[in-house]
């Protein structure tokens, strides 16, 4: 029966070979460009992954004053000195954040019932987790009793039971997802090409990254990621149109999520 052993081991080896090659940017801070996650419908098939351990890094909401359009992810990062910046959720056509947004304990926009995903960071007490992704379908949340100082609401993409929480749709766009894995690490996922939400959710479900909950943030031109750690830099800006040969301008974001070194 020894001749069977290589065949039994092959699936595990294949799975390991398909996992992303992580680059260490700092203690418990990793980045990868993953080509094998999911084929794109348009443009590049590369998917950028930023994995952050919240025991070493903090997440904060950055928001423009009311009536101002804000900045691109790269501009937000440069002005704030953050290590990384990405889009904070869904935005209205008028350029406002849609859903609950909390910055340093101050509510900037209210909770909305249509969105079941809620990212929380900046606990007021040391005894509670540094970050959480709440699935409001299963976990009640009262903003008046919120023990966190930073929050951003959006849609659930994949829940703890492995259920995809978006409908099938032919819409193709650049995508941003925010996930927490079984070790409590936060993963920012940004696609360089165009994908449907369903296909991205299915790929993340089968990714081998041990993701527990996944939120989807806004797509298209609002899907942005800017990273600068030491000599390493990475920026990606989504397109208004999925057509790779059409020119596009970088979209200003009224609110973003930023990663900082903990003081």
C-alpha positions as CSV (number, residue, x, y, z in Angstrom):
1,X,0.0,0.0,0.0
2,X,3.0,2.3,0.1
3,X,2.6,3.2,-3.5
4,X,-0.7,5.0,-2.6
5,X,1.0,7.5,-0.3
6,X,2.2,10.0,-3.0
7,X,-1.3,10.1,-4.4
8,X,-2.9,10.7,-1.0
9,X,-0.5,13.6,-0.4
10,X,-1.0,15.3,-3.8
11,X,-4.2,17.3,-3.0
12,X,-2.6,18.8,0.2
13,X,0.5,19.7,-1.8
14,X,-1.6,21.3,-4.5
15,X,-3.6,23.3,-2.0
16,X,-0.4,24.5,-0.4
17,X,1.1,25.5,-3.7
18,X,-1.9,27.7,-4.6
19,X,-1.8,29.7,-1.3
20,X,-0.4,33.3,-1.6
21,X,3.3,34.0,-1.1
22,X,3.3,36.4,1.8
23,X,5.8,39.2,2.0
24,X,6.6,40.4,5.6
25,X,6.3,44.2,5.8
26,X,6.7,44.4,9.6
27,X,6.0,42.4,12.7
28,X,2.7,40.5,12.1
29,X,2.0,42.6,8.9
30,X,2.0,40.8,5.6
31,X,1.2,41.6,1.9
32,X,0.7,39.3,-1.1
33,X,-0.3,39.6,-4.7
34,X,-2.3,36.4,-5.5
35,X,-2.8,35.3,-9.1
36,X,-4.5,32.0,-8.4
37,X,-7.5,33.1,-6.3
38,X,-10.1,33.8,-9.0
39,X,-10.0,34.5,-12.8
40,X,-11.0,38.0,-13.7
41,X,-13.8,39.0,-16.0
42,X,-11.7,42.0,-17.1
43,X,-8.2,43.3,-16.6
44,X,-5.6,41.7,-14.3
45,X,-6.3,38.5,-12.3
46,X,-4.1,39.7,-9.4
47,X,-5.7,40.2,-6.0
48,X,-3.9,42.3,-3.4
49,X,-4.0,40.9,0.2
50,X,-3.0,42.8,3.3
51,X,-3.0,40.8,6.5
52,X,-2.9,42.7,9.8
53,X,-2.6,41.4,13.3
54,X,-4.6,43.9,15.4
55,X,-2.5,43.1,18.5
56,X,0.3,45.2,16.8
57,X,-1.7,47.7,14.7
58,X,-4.7,49.9,15.1
59,X,-7.5,50.7,12.7
60,X,-9.0,54.2,12.5
61,X,-11.7,55.9,10.5
62,X,-10.5,59.0,8.5
63,X,-13.3,61.3,7.2
64,X,-13.5,64.5,5.4
65,X,-15.6,67.4,6.9
66,X,-19.2,67.5,5.8
67,X,-19.6,68.9,2.3
68,X,-16.0,68.1,1.2
69,X,-15.3,65.2,-1.2
70,X,-12.3,63.8,0.6
71,X,-9.2,62.3,-1.0
72,X,-7.9,59.3,-2.8
73,X,-6.5,56.4,-0.7
74,X,-3.0,57.5,-1.5
75,X,-3.6,61.1,-0.5
76,X,-5.3,60.0,2.7
77,X,-2.3,57.8,3.5
78,X,0.2,60.5,2.8
79,X,-1.6,63.1,4.9
80,X,-2.3,60.8,7.9
81,X,1.0,58.9,8.0
82,X,-0.9,55.6,8.0
83,X,0.7,52.4,6.9
84,X,-2.3,51.5,4.7
85,X,-5.6,53.0,3.7
86,X,-8.6,51.4,2.0
87,X,-12.2,52.3,1.2
88,X,-14.4,52.2,4.3
89,X,-17.7,50.9,2.9
90,X,-20.5,52.0,0.5
91,X,-20.8,55.5,-0.8
92,X,-23.8,57.4,-2.2
93,X,-23.6,59.1,-5.7
94,X,-23.4,62.4,-3.8
95,X,-20.2,61.2,-2.1
96,X,-21.4,60.4,1.4
97,X,-20.7,57.3,3.3
98,X,-23.7,55.0,3.5
99,X,-24.2,53.3,6.8
100,X,-22.9,53.6,10.4
101,X,-19.6,55.4,10.6
102,X,-17.9,56.2,13.9
103,X,-14.7,58.2,14.2
104,X,-13.0,58.5,17.6
105,X,-16.3,57.9,19.3
106,X,-18.2,60.4,17.3
107,X,-21.1,59.2,15.1
108,X,-20.7,60.6,11.5
109,X,-23.6,58.7,9.9
110,X,-26.3,56.4,11.4
111,X,-26.9,52.7,11.4
112,X,-28.9,51.5,8.4
113,X,-31.0,48.3,8.4
114,X,-30.0,47.1,4.9
115,X,-26.4,46.3,5.7
116,X,-25.5,43.4,8.0
117,X,-21.7,43.9,8.2
118,X,-20.1,46.1,10.9
119,X,-16.4,46.5,11.4
120,X,-15.4,47.7,14.9
121,X,-12.0,48.8,16.2
122,X,-10.5,50.8,18.9
123,X,-11.9,49.2,22.1
124,X,-12.5,51.4,25.1
125,X,-11.5,48.5,27.4
126,X,-8.5,46.2,27.1
127,X,-10.6,43.1,28.0
128,X,-12.5,43.1,24.7
129,X,-11.1,42.1,21.3
130,X,-9.1,44.8,19.4
131,X,-11.3,44.4,16.3
132,X,-14.5,42.6,15.4
133,X,-16.6,42.0,12.4
134,X,-20.2,41.8,13.5
135,X,-22.9,40.0,11.4
136,X,-26.0,42.0,12.4
137,X,-28.2,39.2,11.2
138,X,-27.1,37.1,14.2
139,X,-25.5,39.6,16.6
140,X,-27.6,42.5,18.0
141,X,-25.9,45.9,18.1
142,X,-26.9,49.1,19.9
143,X,-24.8,52.2,19.0
144,X,-25.6,53.6,22.4
145,X,-23.8,50.7,24.1
146,X,-21.0,50.4,21.6
147,X,-17.7,49.7,23.4
148,X,-15.6,50.7,20.3
149,X,-14.4,54.1,19.1
150,X,-14.1,53.3,15.4
151,X,-16.8,51.7,13.2
152,X,-17.8,51.3,9.5
153,X,-20.9,49.5,8.3
154,X,-21.3,47.7,4.9
155,X,-22.7,44.5,3.4
156,X,-21.8,41.0,4.5
157,X,-20.2,38.9,1.7
158,X,-19.5,35.6,3.5
159,X,-20.7,34.6,6.9
160,X,-19.3,32.3,9.6
161,X,-21.5,29.4,8.3
162,X,-19.9,29.6,4.8
163,X,-23.1,31.2,3.3
164,X,-22.6,33.7,0.5
165,X,-24.7,36.7,1.4
166,X,-25.0,38.5,-1.9
167,X,-27.2,37.7,-4.9
168,X,-25.8,36.5,-8.2
169,X,-25.4,39.4,-10.5
170,X,-23.6,39.9,-13.9
171,X,-22.1,43.2,-12.7
172,X,-18.3,43.2,-13.1
173,X,-16.2,45.7,-11.1
174,X,-13.1,46.1,-9.1
175,X,-13.8,44.8,-5.5
176,X,-12.7,45.5,-1.9
177,X,-13.4,43.0,0.8
178,X,-12.6,43.1,4.5
179,X,-12.3,39.8,6.4
180,X,-11.3,38.4,9.8
181,X,-9.7,35.0,10.0
182,X,-9.8,32.2,12.6
183,X,-6.8,33.7,14.3
184,X,-8.4,37.2,14.6
185,X,-6.3,38.8,11.9
186,X,-7.8,41.3,9.5
187,X,-7.4,40.8,5.8
188,X,-8.0,43.6,3.3
189,X,-8.7,42.1,-0.2
190,X,-8.6,44.3,-3.3
191,X,-9.0,42.9,-6.8
192,X,-6.9,44.6,-9.6
193,X,-9.3,43.3,-12.2
194,X,-13.1,43.1,-12.6
195,X,-15.1,40.4,-10.8
196,X,-18.7,39.7,-9.9
197,X,-19.3,39.7,-6.1
198,X,-20.6,36.1,-6.2
199,X,-17.5,34.8,-7.9
200,X,-15.2,36.7,-5.4
201,X,-17.3,35.3,-2.5
202,X,-17.0,31.8,-3.8
203,X,-13.3,32.1,-4.3
204,X,-12.7,33.5,-0.8
205,X,-14.8,30.7,0.7
206,X,-12.5,28.1,-1.0
207,X,-9.3,30.1,-0.5
208,X,-7.8,28.2,2.3
209,X,-7.3,31.4,4.2
210,X,-9.5,30.3,7.1
211,X,-11.8,33.3,6.9
212,X,-14.5,33.6,9.5
213,X,-16.5,36.6,8.3
214,X,-16.1,38.7,5.2
215,X,-17.6,42.1,4.4
216,X,-17.8,43.7,0.9
217,X,-16.9,47.3,0.7
218,X,-17.7,49.6,-2.3
219,X,-16.5,48.5,-5.7
220,X,-15.6,50.2,-9.0
221,X,-13.7,53.5,-8.7
222,X,-14.2,53.5,-4.9
223,X,-12.2,50.2,-4.5
224,X,-8.8,51.5,-3.5
225,X,-5.8,50.4,-1.5
226,X,-2.6,52.4,-0.6
227,X,0.2,50.8,1.4
228,X,3.6,52.3,2.4
229,X,5.8,50.5,4.9
230,X,9.5,51.3,4.9
231,X,10.6,51.1,1.3
232,X,7.6,49.0,0.2
233,X,4.8,50.8,-1.6
234,X,1.6,49.6,-3.3
235,X,-1.3,51.5,-4.7
236,X,-4.3,50.3,-6.6
237,X,-7.3,52.4,-7.8
238,X,-10.5,50.8,-9.2
239,X,-12.0,51.9,-12.5
240,X,-15.4,53.5,-13.2
241,X,-15.7,51.1,-16.2
242,X,-14.4,47.5,-16.2
243,X,-13.0,48.1,-19.7
244,X,-9.2,48.0,-19.2
245,X,-8.3,50.3,-22.1
246,X,-10.5,53.3,-21.1
247,X,-8.9,56.2,-19.2
248,X,-10.2,57.0,-15.7
249,X,-9.7,59.4,-12.9
250,X,-8.9,58.4,-9.3
251,X,-12.1,58.8,-7.2
252,X,-11.9,60.9,-4.0
253,X,-13.3,59.0,-1.0
254,X,-15.2,60.9,1.8
255,X,-14.2,58.3,4.4
256,X,-11.6,55.5,4.6
257,X,-10.2,53.0,7.0
258,X,-6.5,53.4,7.9
259,X,-3.9,51.1,9.6
260,X,-1.4,52.6,12.0
261,X,1.3,51.3,14.3
262,X,0.0,51.0,17.8
263,X,1.6,53.6,20.1
